[in-house]
Amino acid sequence: MGKVNLRGHIVGLVSLRALAIASAFGVMSGAVAQADLADQIAKADLGYGEYLAGECVTCHRKSGTGIPQINGIEAETFVTIMQAYRSKDLDNKVMQMMAGRLDDEQIISLAAYFSSLPE
């Protein structure tokens, strides 16, 4: 089985992305929030992201398990998805629990780390 494509999973996240950005950075314009998020990702601690990723890769590995492979995922998309799980806007009990234990810095560090990896 090949790599699971996240695009189908992300189709409904356009409004969630705006919601996640607004909730993460307070009430501000989407453009400012997006620029702030990009800046935070650029400054993220990749080593911390790699350390935190040990738990993620238990399930999210390259072999076809039906669980999406997240290496190479766009960092902003990763943040949006994790914040949507954390706020329970996306329904998956395991991911809601995992994301619920992470703070914004941890999510951003994971996003920077996974986006830096080849697919």
C-alpha positions in Angstrom: 0.0 0.0 0.0 1.4 3.4 -0.9 1.5 6.6 1.0 -1.9 7.9 2.2 -2.7 11.3 0.6 -3.8 13.9 3.2 -5.4 16.1 0.5 -8.9 14.4 0.9 -8.6 14.8 4.7 -7.8 18.5 4.4 -10.6 19.5 1.9 -12.9 20.6 4.7 -10.2 22.4 6.7 -10.3 25.8 4.9 -12.6 27.3 7.5 -10.9 25.4 10.3 -7.6 26.9 9.2 -8.9 30.4 9.8 -10.4 29.3 13.1 -7.2 27.7 14.3 -5.1 30.7 13.4 -7.5 33.1 15.1 -7.7 31.0 18.2 -3.9 30.5 18.4 -3.0 34.1 17.9 -6.0 36.0 19.3 -8.2 38.3 17.3 -6.2 39.7 14.4 -6.4 39.7 10.6 -5.8 36.5 8.8 -2.8 37.9 6.9 -1.1 39.1 10.1 -1.9 35.8 11.8 -0.6 33.8 8.9 2.6 35.8 8.8 3.1 35.4 12.5 2.5 31.6 12.2 5.1 31.4 9.4 7.6 33.4 11.5 7.0 31.1 14.5 7.5 28.0 12.4 10.7 29.5 10.9 12.0 30.1 14.5 10.9 26.7 15.9 13.3 24.3 17.6 13.7 21.4 15.2 15.5 19.4 17.8 12.6 19.8 20.2 10.2 18.8 17.3 12.3 15.7 16.6 12.2 14.8 20.3 8.4 15.1 20.4 8.0 13.2 17.1 9.1 10.0 18.7 5.5 9.4 19.9 4.0 10.5 16.5 6.0 8.1 14.4 4.8 5.1 16.4 1.7 5.3 14.2 2.6 7.7 11.4 5.2 5.8 9.6 5.9 5.2 5.9 4.4 1.7 5.7 0.8 1.5 4.6 -1.3 1.2 7.8 -4.1 3.4 6.7 -2.7 6.1 9.0 -1.4 9.1 7.1 2.3 9.5 6.7 3.2 13.0 7.8 6.8 13.4 6.7 7.0 16.4 4.4 3.6 17.8 5.4 3.3 21.6 5.0 3.9 23.1 8.4 0.9 25.4 8.4 -1.4 22.5 7.4 0.1 20.4 10.3 -0.6 23.2 12.8 -4.2 23.6 11.5 -4.9 19.9 11.7 -3.4 19.6 15.2 -5.3 22.6 16.5 -8.5 21.3 14.9 -8.0 18.0 16.8 -7.2 19.8 20.0 -10.4 21.8 19.8 -12.3 18.7 18.7 -13.3 20.2 15.4 -11.9 17.1 13.8 -13.3 13.8 15.1 -10.7 11.2 16.1 -10.5 10.3 19.7 -6.9 9.2 19.6 -5.7 12.3 17.8 -7.9 14.6 20.0 -6.1 13.1 23.1 -2.7 13.4 21.5 -3.2 17.0 20.3 -4.9 17.9 23.6 -1.7 17.2 25.4 0.3 19.6 23.2 0.8 23.4 23.7 1.2 25.8 20.8 5.0 25.7 21.0 5.1 21.9 20.8 2.7 21.8 17.8 4.8 24.4 16.0 8.0 22.5 16.7 6.4 19.3 15.4 5.2 21.2 12.3 8.6 22.6 11.6 10.2 19.2 12.1 7.8 17.1 10.0 7.8 19.7 7.2 11.6 19.5 7.1 11.6 15.8 6.3 11.4 14.3 2.8 8.1 12.6 2.0 
